Amino acid sequence: MRSADLYREAVRLMPGGVSSPVRAISPCPFYTASGKGAYLETVDGFQLLDCCLGYGPLILGHGPDVVREAIEDQVTRGWLFGTPTPLEIDLAREIIEDHRSIEQVRFVSTGAEATMAAIRVARGFSGKSEIVKIEGGFHGAHDSVLVKAGSGATTFGVPDSAGVLPAVAARTLQVPFNDPDSLEDLLAADGDVAALIIEPVLGNIGPILPEDGYLEAVREITRAHDVLLIFDEVITGYRLGIGGAQTQFDVDPDLTTLGKVVGGGLPIGVFGGREEIMALIAPSGPVYQAGTFSGNPLSLAAGLASIRWLKGNRGVYARLEEATRALQETMNRWPGSFVRCGSLFKHFFRTDPPANLVEARQSSTKAFRLFWERMLQRGIFLPPSQFETNFISTAHGEKEMADLEAAYRACLS
């Protein structure tokens, strides 16, 4: 098969043969030739119903006309200038309008870059050194957040990768998700915490949903201890609805990071928040952040087209919610636990839905692997990990959802 041939060559040219570790599917990944709507076409001629969707950005599916036309129009004008463009103002205005917690934004190139910069500006604003993250939360592959938990309810981070200095990881503390008491205990004992960074819905080991009142408690606790609250909405932003998780759960953070959907399928990152915090960023203030491709015109054009379409067709969010709810009603008849939030969903191979990282890790990864392989054989592409979220898009219609439901039933039996 051509995918196997390509992979053998790729291994010779690239570490592990891939550009990101999650794509390293054993014994070899399939290679994609094209994507349209809800489907991928592989180089070997197989059509796959896509529930990975680029790990979340493609809420309108592959190649939607509204985004393609925006990109084509911008290509005729140019795709890199090294100067400001009107598109920056247009997209900034849309984002600020949709998030009551955001007064100013800065565009960067990736979600990871956005979280890195948000942490830096939080430290600059507070004058404090440490940050807190949630166990199992993922905020990109930069040193401050590429840490794993140690022992105990509240833990100092230790490096999760070779090359991350222990002294850097030690500045990152961790607490469990859905455990406000642990956060309160940590902040009460440590006065050098600049910020808590949290995915309001854990997307990279889930979805794992916040329990009732949890996010509100997090907001109260951080405010009481003069700690900035950063909502990492790279996954949830514009995917759970206009205004993301912070609007859905009615909790306002101090800083927000965005990505994925905001770029319409092209690389982008955004961080924003209160003007008094954002004013510290160069050239306005002493916190340095810069990038050649920040505010790239193609990404801005694609993102602006996507967001404007979503805002003009808000009813699609209710339809996506109903589609995953219907799937959940079917899945509840089978062993395991099905979790969903809007267009995010996952079947965990454990009895009850997980509330945190420890419980998520109790899922059977062996069972998931067998299930994933069966689904792929039936033409369904899911993210190849028990700990990655599945997605649907506006291109997933009644036929696609019926096919997905039938595949779940067959592969779980």
VEXTI-472356 format. One record per atom (N, C-alpha, C): residue in one letter; x, z, y. Coordinates in steps of 0.05 Angstrom, whole numbers, plus 32768, in hexadecimal, padded with zeros to 4 digits. Layout:
REM residues N
AXZY/...
//
This chain:
REM residues 413
M801180007FE8/M800080008000/M801280008019/R80077FF4802E/R80187FF18046/R801E800C8053/S800B801F8052/S80118039805E/S802980468051/A802B80448037/A804180508029/A805C80438031/D805B80298034/D8073801A803C/D807B80228058/L80688024806A/L806D802C8085/L807980488087/Y806E805A8076/Y807780768077/Y80948078806D/R809B80698058/R80B6806A804F/R80CA80628065/E80C2804E8074/E80D38045808A/E80D3805A80A1/A80BC806680A6/A80BA807A80BB/A80CB809280B6/V80CC809B809D/V80DC80B28095/V80F980AD809B/R810180948098/R811D808D809E/R8123808F80BC/L810F808A80CD/L8113808780E9/L810B809F80FA/M80F980B080EF/M80EF80C780FF/M80EE80E080ED/P80F280F780F9/P80F1811080E9/P80D6811380DB/G80D7811480C1/G80BE811680B2/G80AD80FD80B3/G80B680E980C1/G80A880D080C2/G809180CF80D5/V808E80E480E6/V807680E680F8/V807F80EF8114/S806C80EC8126/S807180F58142/S806581108148/S8056811B8135/S804A81368137/S80468141811B/P804D815A8116/P804D816480FB/P8032816280ED/V801C816580FB/V8002816580EE/V7FFB814A80E1/R8009813680E9/R8004811B80DD/R8013811680C3/A8023812980BB/A8033812680A3/A8023812D808A/I8011811C8083/I7FFF8120806C/I800D81198052/S800D812B803F/S801A81268025/S800781178012/P801181048003/P802D80FB8000/P803580E88016/C802280DB8023/C802980CB803A/C801080C7804B/P801280C68066/P7FFB80C28077/P7FF180A58075/F7FD880A1807B/F7FCF8086807F/F7FD5807D809C/Y7FD98063809F/Y7FE0805880BA/Y7FC7804A80C4/T7FC1804E80DE/T7FA9804380EA/T7FB0802880F8/A7F9E801580F3/A7FA17FFB8100/A7F907FF98119/S7F7880068118/S7F6680048130/S7F51801A812D/G7F43801E8143/G7F2D80318143/G7F1780268155/K7EFE8029814C/K7EE78021815C/K7ECF80338156/G7EC3803D816B/G7EAC804F8168/G7EB480688158/A7EA7806C8142/A7EAC80848132/A7EBF807F811B/Y7ECC8067811A/Y7EDB805F8103/Y7EF880588109/L7F09805D80F5/L7F24805380F4/L7F27803E80DF/E7F38802A80E4/E7F3F801680D1/E7F5C801980CA/T7F63801E80B1/T7F7F802280A9/T7F8D800780A5/V7FA7800880A4/V7FB77FF0809F/V7FB27FE58083/D7FA77FF68072/D7FA17FEE8056/D7F857FE48053/G7F767FE1806A/G7F5C7FD58069/G7F457FE88063/F7F4A80038064/F7F358016805F/F7F28801E8079/Q7F0E80218079/Q7EFF802B8090/Q7EF98049808C/L7F00805A809F/L7EFC8077809D/L7EEA808180B4/L7ED6809180AD/L7EC7809F80C2/L7ED880B580CD/D7EDD80B480E7/D7EF180C580F3/D7EE580DF80FF/C7EEC80F680F3/C7EE4811080FE/C7EFC811F8108/C7F118111810D/C7F29811C811A/C7F2A81158138/L7F2480FB813D/L7F2180F18158/L7F3880F8816A/G7F5180F3815F/G7F6980F8816F/G7F6D81168174/Y7F6181278163/Y7F6181448166/Y7F52814C817F/G7F3C813E8185/G7F2981478199/G7F24813681B2/P7F37812681BC/P7F32811981D5/P7F1C810481D5/L7F1680F881BE/L7F0580E081BE/L7EE880E881BA/I7EDD80F681CE/I7EC180FE81CC/I7EAE80E681CE/L7EB780D081D9/L7EA780B781DA/L7EAE80A481C3/G7EBE80AD81B0/G7EC6809D819A/G7EDD808B81A1/H7EE48079818F/H7EFB80678193/H7EF2804E81A3/G7F01804881B8/G7EFE803081C7/G7EE4802D81D6/P7ED8804181E2/P7EBF803E81F0/P7EC2802B8207/D7EAF801A820C/D7EB180058220/D7EB78011823C/V7EAA80278243/V7EAD8033825E/V7ECA803B8263/V7ED78045824F/V7EF3804D8252/V7F0680358251/R7F018023823E/R7F11800C823C/R7F117FFB8256/E7EF97FF88261/E7EF77FE8827A/E7F067FF68291/A7F0580118292/A7F14801F82A7/A7F32801B82A4/I7F3B801D828B/I7F5880198286/I7F607FFC828D/E7F507FE98284/E7F577FCD828A/E7F587FC882A8/D7F457FD382B7/D7F447FCF82D3/D7F5D7FDB82E0/Q7F657FF382D7/Q7F7D7FFF82E3/Q7F967FF182DB/V7F987FE682C3/V7FAF7FD682BB/V7FB57FBF82CE/T7FA07FB382D7/T7FA37F9C82EA/T7FAF7FA68304/R7FAC7FBF830B/R7FB57FCA8324/R7FD17FD78321/G7FD87FDF8308/G7FF27FEC8303/G7FEE800682F4/W8003800F82E7/W8000802782D6/W8014803D82DB/L8026803982EE/L8038804F82F6/L804480488311/F8040805B8324/F80498056833F/F805D806A834A/G805C80838340/G806C8098834C/G806280A18367/T8049809B836D/T803C80A38386/T802180AE8380/P801580BC8393/P7FF980C58390/P7FE780AC838E/T7FD080B08380/T7FBC809B837F/T7FA180A78385/P7F8D8097838E/P7F7280A28393/P7F6680AD837A/L7F6E80A38362/L7F6280AD8349/L7F6780CB8346/E7F7D80D5834F/E7F8380F2834D/E7F6E8102835C/I7F6780F98374/I7F5381078384/I7F3881068376/D7F3180EE836C/D7F1780EA835F/D7F1480FC8347/L7F2880FD8335/L7F26810E831D/L7F27812B8324/A7F3881338337/A7F3A814F833F/A7F1F8158834A/R7F128147835A/R7EF8814F8365/R7EE38153834F/E7EE38142833B/E7ED081458325/E7ED5815F8316/I7EEE8165830F/I7EF5817D8300/I7EEE81978310/I7EF581978329/I7EEF81AF833A/I7ED081B2833D/E7EC2819D833F/E7EA5819E8341/E7E9881AA8328/D7EA581A58311/D7E9981AD82F8/D7EA181C982EF/H7EB581D582FC/H7EBF81F082F4/H7EBF8202830C/R7EAE8216830D/R7EAD82288324/R7EC682398327/S7ED6823B8311/S7EEE824B8312/S7F06823C831D/I7F0382218321/I7F1A82108329/I7F1682078345/E7F2A820D8356/E7F2982058372/E7F3E81EF8377/Q7F5481EF8368/Q7F6881DA836A/Q7F7381D4834E/V7F7D81BB834B/V7F8881B38331/V7FA381A68335/R7FB381A5831F/R7FCB8196831E/R7FCA81868304/F7FD0816C8306/F7FD0815A82EF/F7FEC815982E3/V7FED815B82C8/V8006815882B9/V8000814482A2/S80128143828F/S8011812E827B/S800581368260/T80068150825A/T7FFB81598240/T7FEF81758243/G7FDE817C822F/G7FD38197822F/G7FE981AC822D/A7FFD81A7821D/A801381BA821A/A802181BF8235/E802581A98244/E803281AC825E/E802081BC8271/A800681B9826F/A7FF381C8827F/A7FF581E6827A/T7FF581ED8260/T7FF7820A825A/T801282168262/M80278206825F/M804182108267/M804282158285/A803782038295/A8037820682B2/A8024821C82BA/A800D821F82AD/A7FFB823582B4/A8007825082B0/I80168253829A/I8024826C8295/I8039827182AA/R8047825C82B2/R805C825F82C6/R8050826882E1/V803A825C82E9/V802F82638303/V8022827F8302/A8018828782EA/A800D82A282E7/A802382B682EB/R803A82B182DF/R805182C382E3/R805A82C38300/G805A82AC830C/G806282AB8328/G804F82B9833B/F803682B78335/F802182C48346/F802282E38342/S802582EC8329/S802383098324/S803E83178327/G805483098325/G806E83168325/G80748325830B/K8064832182F7/K8068832E82DD/K8074831B82C8/S807E832682B2/S808E831682A0/S8080830E8286/E806F831F827C/E8064831A8261/E8049830C8262/I804282FF824C/I802882F48249/I801C82FD822E/V800282FB822C/V7FF483028213/V7FE682E8820A/K7FE882E381F0/K7FD882CD81E4/K7FC982D981CC/I7FB782C981C2/I7FA782D181AB/I7FB482C88191/E7FB482D9817D/E7FBF82D18163/E7FB082B98159/G7FC082A48153/G7FB4828B8149/G7FAD8278815F/G7FAD82808178/G7FA8826E818E/G7FC0825A8191/F7FBA82418196/F7FCF822D819A/F7FCE822281B6/H7FE4822281C3/H7FE5821981DF/H7FFC820581E4/G800381F681CE/G801881E381D0/G803281EE81C4/A804681DC81C3/A805F81E381B5/A807581E981C8/H807081FA81DC/H8085820481EE/H808C822181E8/D80A3822981F0/D80AF824281E6/D809E825B81EA/S8091825D8201/S808282768208/S806B827B81F5/V8060826681E9/V8048826981D9/V804D826181BB/L8064825881B5/L806A8250819A/L80758269818B/V8063827C8188/V806A8295817C/V8056829D8167/K805D82AE8154/K804B82B88140/K804982D68143/A803482E18137/A803082FE813A/A8042830D8128/G804983258130/G80578338811F/G8043834A8111/S80488363810E/S803683768101/S802683868115/G800F8390810D/G800083A1811F/G7FEA8392812D/A7FD883A28139/A7FC183968147/A7FCA83878161/T7FDD8392816F/T7FE983848186/T800683808181/T801083688183/T802B83628179/T803C8353818D/F80558358818C/F80688348819B/F806D832E818B/G806F8319819A/G807382FF818D/G809082FD8182/V809282EF816C/V80AC82E78161/V80AC82C9815F/P80C382BC8160/P80C4829F8160/P80B682938148/D80A6827E814D/D809882708139/D80A682558133/S80BD8252813E/S80CD8239813B/S80EA823F813F/A80FB82328130/A811882338136/A811C82288152/G812E82338161/G81338229817C/G812582388191/V81118248818A/V8104825A819E/V81138274819F/L811D827B81B6/L812D829381B8/L811C82AC81B4/P812582BF81A4/P811682D881A1/P811082E681BB/A812282E481CE/A811D82F181E8/A810682E581F7/V810282CB81F3/V80EB82BD81FF/V80D182C481F1/A80D282C381D6/A80BA82C981C7/A80B182E681CB/A80C482F881D0/A80BE831481D4/A80AE831A81EC/R80AD830781FF/R809D83098217/R808083018213/T807A82F881FB/T805E82F081F4/T8053830481E0/L803E831381E9/L8031832681D8/L8018831981CC/Q800E832481B7/Q7FF6831981AA/Q7FE2832E81A2/V7FC9832681A4/V7FB38337819B/V7FA08325818A/P7F9083328179/P7F7D83228169/P7F668318817A/F7F5B83018172/F7F4282F7817E/F7F2B83098177/N7F17830A8189/N7EFF831A8185/N7F0583388182/D7F1A8341818F/D7F22835E818D/D7F29836781A9/P7F15836D81BA/P7F1B837581D6/P7F2A839081D7/D7F2583A281C3/D7F3283BC81C4/D7F5183B981C2/S7F5A83A681B2/S7F7783A281B0/S7F82839881CA/L7F74838781D7/L7F7D837D81F1/L7F7E83948206/E7F6983A48206/E7F6983BB8218/E7F8083CE8213/D7F8583D481FA/D7F9B83E681F3/D7FB683DB81FC/L7FBA83C181F8/L7FD483B481FF/L7FD783B5821E/L7FC383AD822D/L7FC683AB824A/L7FC883C68257/A7FBB83DA824A/A7FBD83F58255/A7FD984018252/A7FE783F7823D/A800284028237/A801883F28244/D801283DA824E/D802783C88257/D801F83BC8272/G802E83C48286/G802883BB82A1/G803683A282AA/D804483948297/D8054837C829E/D804883628294/V802E8362828F/V8020834A8285/V8015833A829C/A801E8321829E/A8015830F82B3/A7FFA830382AD/A7FF682FB8293/A7FDE82EC828D/A7FD782EE826F/L7FBE82EB8269/L7FB582E5824E/L7FAC82C8824D/I7FB782B9823A/I7FAF829E8235/I7F9F829D821B/I7F878291821C/I7F7582928206/I7F6482798204/E7F61826E81EC/E7F4D825A81E7/E7F32826881E4/P7F1F826381F5/P7F05827181F3/P7EF7826C81D9/V7EFC825581CD/V7EF5824F81B1/V7F0E824781A3/L7F178255818F/L7F31824E8182/L7F2D82338174/G7F3C8220817E/G7F3982058174/G7F4D81FC815F/N7F658208815F/N7F7A81FF814D/N7F7B820F8133/I7F698222812F/I7F66822F8115/I7F488231810F/G7F38821E8119/G7F1C82228118/G7F0B82098118/P7EF5820C8126/P7EF0821E813C/P7EEA823B8132/I7EF5824E8141/I7EED826A813E/I7EDF82728158/L7EC7827C8156/L7EB68281816D/L7EBA829D8178/P7EB782A08192/P7EB882BB819E/P7E9E82CA8197/E7EA182E38190/E7E8982F3818A/E7E7B82FA81A5/D7E62830081A3/D7E52830681BB/D7E60831C81CB/G7E64831681E5/G7E6F832981F7/G7E8E832A81F8/Y7E9B831B81E5/Y7EB8831E81E4/Y7EC6831281FD/L7EBE82FA8204/L7ECC82ED821B/L7EC682FC8235/E7EAD83078237/E7EA78317824F/E7EB88330824F/A7EBD833D8238/A7ECE83548237/A7EEB834D823E/V7EF583368235/V7F0F832D823B/V7F12832A825A/R7EFE831E8266/R7EFF831B8283/R7F0083368292/E7EF083498289/E7EEF83638296/E7F0A83728292/I7F158370827A/I7F2E837E8274/I7F4583738284/T7F4883598284/T7F5E834D8293/T7F5C835282B1/R7F44835182BB/R7F40835782D8/R7F47837482DE/A7F3F838682CD/A7F4483A282D1/A7F6283A982D1/H7F72839982C2/H7F8E839E82C0/H7F9F838A82D1/D7F91837C82E3/D7F9F836982F5/D7FB0835582E6/V7FA3834A82D1/V7FB0833682C0/V7FA0831C82C3/L7FAE830682C8/L7FA082EC82CB/L7F9582E382B0/L7F7E82D782B0/L7F7182CC8298/L7F7382AE8299/I7F8182A38285/I7F8382868283/I7F72827D826B/F7F5F826B8271/F7F4F825F825B/F7F5C82448254/D7F668242823C/D7F7082298232/D7F5982198227/E7F4F82068238/E7F3981F58230/E7F4281D9822B/V7F5A81D68221/V7F6481BB821A/V7F5181AE8205/I7F4781BE81F2/I7F3581B381DE/I7F1881B581E8/T7F1081CB81F3/T7EF381CF81F9/T7EEB81C38214/G7EFE81BD8226/G7EF681B1823F/G7EE88197823C/Y7ED081948247/Y7EBF817C8247/Y7EB78175822A/R7EBF81858216/R7EB5817F81FB/R7E9D819181F5/L7E9E81AA81FE/L7E8681BB81FA/L7E7181B6820F/G7E7781A78223/G7E6481A18238/G7E72819F8253/I7E6481978267/I7E6F81958282/I7E7681B2828B/G7E8F81B68291/G7E9881D18298/G7EA481E18281/G7EA381D58269/G7EB081E18252/G7EA681FC8249/A7EB7820A823B/A7EAF8224822F/A7EAA82398245/Q7EB88238825B/Q7EB4824C8270/Q7E98824A827C/T7E8D8232827D/T7E71822F8286/T7E5E82378270/Q7E63822F8257/Q7E5282368241/Q7E4F8254823D/F7E6682628240/F7E66827F823B/F7E64828F8255/D7E648281826C/D7E60828E8286/D7E7582A2828C/V7E8F829A8288/V7EA682AB828E/V7EBA829B829E/D7EC282A582B5/D7ED4829782C7/D7EF082A182C4/P7F03829082BA/P7F1F829882B9/P7F2C829582D5/D7F45829E82D7/D7F55829982EF/D7F62827E82EF/L7F6B827582D8/L7F77825B82D5/L7F6B824D82BC/T7F6A823382BD/T7F60822382A7/T7F73820C82A0/T7F7782078287/T7F8581EF827F/T7F7281DC8271/L7F7681C28277/L7F6581AD826B/L7F7781978260/G7F6B81868250/G7F79816F8244/G7F6681608233/K7F7081518220/K7F608143820C/K7F4A81328218/V7F31813C8218/V7F1A812D8222/V7F1F8123823F/V7F2C8134824F/V7F30812E826C/V7F4181148270/G7F50810C825B/G7F5F80F3825D/G7F5280DB8250/G7F3A80DE8246/G7F2D80C7823A/G7F3B80BB8223/G7F4D80CA8216/G7F5D80BF8200/G7F7A80B88207/L7F8180BA8220/L7F9C80B68229/L7FA980D18230/P7FC480D28230/P7FD180EC8235/P7FCB80F88250/I7FC381118250/I7FBF811F8269/I7FBE813D8265/G7FC4814C8279/G7FC08169827A/G7FB981708296/V7FAA81868299/V7FA1819082B3/V7FA281AE82B2/F7FAB81BA82C8/F7FA781D782CB/F7F9D81DC82E7/G7F8C81F082E9/G7F8081F58303/G7F7582118304/G7F6E821A831C/G7F6382358320/G7F5F823B833D/R7F5F82558343/R7F5B825D835F/R7F7082528371/E7F68824C838A/E7F7B8240839D/E7F92825383A3/E7F8E826C83A4/E7FA4827F83AA/E7FB9827F8395/I7FB28279837C/I7FC582778366/I7FD3825B8367/M7FC382468369/M7FCD822B8368/M7FDF82258380/A7FDB82348396/A7FEB822F83AE/A8009823683AA/L800F82448394/L802B824B838E/L803B82338382/I802D821E837B/I803A8208836D/I804881F58381/A806081ED837B/A806F81DA838C/A805F81C0838F/P805F81B583A7/P806F81BC83BF/P806381D183D1/S804B81DB83CA/S803E81F083DB/S804C820B83D9/G8057821183C1/G8063822B83BC/G807B822A83AB/P8084824183A1/P809E82438393/P809E823E8375/V8086823A8369/V80858235834C/V808882178347/Y809E8210833A/Y80A481F38338/Y809681E78320/Q808B81CF8324/Q807F81BF830F/Q808081A28318/A808981908306/A808A8174830D/A808A816382F4/G8085814982F7/G8085813782E0/G8081811A82E9/T8092810982DE/T809080EC82E5/T807580E082DF/F806980E882C8/F805080DB82C0/F803780EC82C8/S803B810282D7/S8024811282DF/S8012810182F1/G7FF8810382EC/G7FE580F382FB/G7FE780D582F5/N7FEE80CE82DC/N7FF080B282D5/N7FD680A382D9/P7FD7808D82E7/P7FBE807F82EE/P7FAD807682D7/L7FB9806E82C1/L7FA9806682A9/L7F9A807E829E/S7FA78095829B/S7F9A80AD8291/S7F8480B682A4/L7F8980B582BE/L7F7580BE82D1/L7F5D80AB82D0/A7F61809182CE/A7F4B807E82CD/A7F3B808282B4/A7F488086829D/A7F3A808A8284/A7F2A80A48284/G7F3780BA828F/G7F2A80D38290/G7F1280D382A3/L7F1680C782BA/L7F0080C682CE/L7EE880B782C2/A7EED80A182B4/A7ED7809182A8/A7EC980A28293/S7ED880B18283/S7ECB80C1826E/S7EBA80D7827A/I7EC580E6828D/I7EB780FC8299/I7E9E80F382A8/R7EA180DE82B7/R7E8980D482C5/R7E7380CB82B2/W7E7B80BF829C/W7E6780B78288/W7E5A80CF827C/L7E6980E48275/L7E5E80FC8269/L7E4B810A827D/K7E53810B8296/K7E42811882AA/K7E28810882B0/G7E2A80EE82AB/G7E1280DD82AF/G7E0080DC8296/N7E0B80E78280/N7DFC80E78266/N7DFE81028259/R7DF781178268/R7DFB8132825E/R7DEB81388245/G7DD78129823F/G7DC7812E8227/G7DD6812A820E/V7DED811C820F/V7DFD811881F6/V7E07813281EB/Y7E0B814681FC/Y7E15816081F2/Y7E00816D81E0/A7DE7816B81E8/A7DD2817781D7/A7DD0816781BC/R7DD4814D81BE/R7DD3813D81A5/R7DEA81448192/L7E028148819D/L7E19814F818D/L7E14816B8181/E7E0A817D8191/E7E0481988187/E7DF081978170/E7DDB81878173/E7DC78185815E/E7DD281798144/A7DE481668148/A7DF081598130/A7E01816C8120/T7E11817D812D/T7E208190811D/T7E0F81A78113/R7DF981AD8121/R7DE681C28117/R7DD981B880FD/A7DD1819F80FD/A7DC4819480E5/A7DD8819480CE/L7DF1818D80D3/L7E06818E80BF/L7E0A81AA80B4/Q7E0A81BE80C6/Q7E0D81DA80BF/Q7DF681E380AC/E7DDE81DB80B2/E7DC781E380A1/E7DCA81D98085/T7DD681C28082/T7DDC81B78067/T7DF381C6805A/M7E0881CB8069/M7E2081D8805E/M7E1B81F58056/N7E0882028063/N7E03821E805D/N7DFA82228040/R7DF2820D8033/R7DEA820F8017/R7E01820F8004/W7E19820A800E/W7E3082087FFD/W7E43821F8000/P7E5482257FED/P7E67823B7FF0/P7E7A82368007/G7E82824C8014/G7E94824A802B/G7E8482518044/S7E90824B805B/S7E8382518075/S7E87823A8088/F7E7282318094/F7E73821A80A6/F7E70822580C3/V7E83821E80D4/V7E83822780F0/V7E81820F8102/R7E7282118117/R7E6F81FB812A/R7E6C82068146/C7E7281F5815A/C7E6E81FC8176/C7E6D81E18185/G7E5581D9818C/G7E5281BF8198/G7E5A81A98184/S7E6D8198818C/S7E768182817B/S7E8E818A816A/L7E9681A4816A/L7EAC81AE815A/L7EA081BA8140/F7EAC81B68129/F7EA281C28111/F7EB881C480FC/K7EB481D680E8/K7EC781DA80D3/K7EBA81E880BB/H7EC181E180A3/H7EB981EF808B/H7ED181FF8081/F7ECE821A8082/F7EE3822C8078/F7EDE8233805B/F7EF38233804C/F7EF1823B8030/F7EF58259802D/R7EE382688039/R7EE182858037/R7EC3828C803B/T7EBC82A48032/T7E9F82AB8031/T7E9282AC804C/D7E9F82B88060/D7E9382BC807A/D7EA482AD8090/P7E9782A580A5/P7EA6829980BB/P7EBC82AB80C5/P7ED482A180CA/P7EEA82B280D3/P7EE682BA80F0/A7EEF82D280F7/A7EED82DC8113/A7F0882DC8120/N7F1E82D88111/N7F3882D9811C/N7F4C82CB8109/L7F6582CC8110/L7F7A82BE8100/L7F7C82C980E4/V7F7C82E480E1/V7F7F82F080C7/V7F6982E780B4/E7F5082E780BE/E7F3A82DE80AD/E7F3B82C080A7/A7F4482B080BA/A7F46829380B6/A7F5A828E809F/R7F70829D809F/R7F858299808B/R7F7C82A2806F/Q7F6582AF806D/Q7F5B82B68053/Q7F4C829E8046/S7F4982898054/S7F3D82718049/S7F4F82658034/S7F4382588020/S7F53824B800B/S7F5D82308014/T7F77822E8019/T7F8282158021/T7F848201800A/K7F86820B7FF1/K7F8681FA7FDA/K7F6B81EC7FD7/A7F5581FB7FDA/A7F3B81F07FD9/A7F3781DB7FEF/F7F4181E28007/F7F3E81CF801D/F7F4C81B58018/R7F6481B7800C/R7F74819F8007/R7F65818C7FF4/L7F5A81987FDF/L7F4B81887FCC/L7F33817B7FD9/F7F25818B7FE9/F7F0D81817FF8/F7F15816B800B/W7F2B816F801A/W7F34815A802D/W7F3A8140801F/E7F4881418009/E7F4F81297FFA/E7F35811B7FF0/R7F22812A7FE7/R7F09811E7FDE/R7EFA81117FF5/M7EFA811E800C/M7EED81128024/M7EFB80F8802C/L7F1580F8802B/L7F2380DF8033/L7F1D80C9801F/Q7F1B80CF8006/Q7F1480BB7FF2/Q7EF880B07FF6/R7EE680C08003/R7ECB80B78009/R7ECA80AA8025/G7EE180A78032/G7EE18099804B/G7EDD80AA8063/I7EE280C48061/I7EDF80D78077/I7EFA80E2807F/F7F0380DF8097/F7F1D80EA80A0/F7F18810380B0/L7F20811980A4/L7F20813380B2/L7F3D813B80B8/P7F41814C80CD/P7F5C815680D1/P7F66816380B7/P7F7F815D80AF/P7F8981658095/P7F9281818093/S7F838194809E/S7F8B81B0809C/S7F7181C1809D/Q7F7181D7808E/Q7F5B81EA808F/Q7F5A81F680AB/F7F7081F580BA/F7F71820380D4/F7F7281EF80EB/E7F6481D980E9/E7F6081C780FF/E7F4281C18102/T7F3881BE811A/T7F1C81B9811F/T7F15819C811A/N7EFD81988110/N7EF1817D810D/N7EE081778126/F7EDD815E812B/F7ECD81558143/F7EBA813E813C/I7EA5813C814B/I7E958124814B/I7E9481198168/S7E8B8101816B/S7E8A80F48185/S7E6F80E8818A/T7E6B80DD81A1/T7E5280D081A8/T7E4E80B78197/A7E6380AD818A/A7E6180958179/A7E58809D815D/H7E5680B68156/H7E4C80BF813D/H7E2E80C1813E/G7E2180AC8134/G7E0480AA8134/G7DF880B5811B/E7DDE80AF8117/E7DCF80B98100/E7DDC80B080E6/K7DE5809780E4/K7DF1808E80CB/K7E0B809D80C6/E7E1C80A080DA/E7E3580AE80D6/E7E3180CB80CE/M7E1E80D880DA/M7E1980F480D3/M7E0D80F680B7/A7DFC80E380AF/A7DF280E48094/A7E0780DF8080/D7E1A80CC8086/D7E3080C78074/D7E4280E08072/L7E4780ED8089/L7E5881058089/L7E4B811B8078/E7E31811F807C/E7E238134806C/E7E24812E804E/A7E2081158047/A7E20810E802B/A7E3C8112801F/A7E51810C802F/A7E6C81108025/A7E72812E8021/Y7E69813E8034/Y7E6D815B8031/Y7E6081658018/R7E47815D8013/R7E3981667FFC/R7E47815E7FE2/A7E5081467FE1/A7E5D813B7FC9/A7E7981497FC5/C7E87814D7FDA/C7EA381577FD7/C7EA481757FD5/L7E8F81837FDC/L7E8F81A07FD9/L7E8381A87FBE/S7E7681967FB0/S7E69819C7F97/S7E7E819E7F80/
//
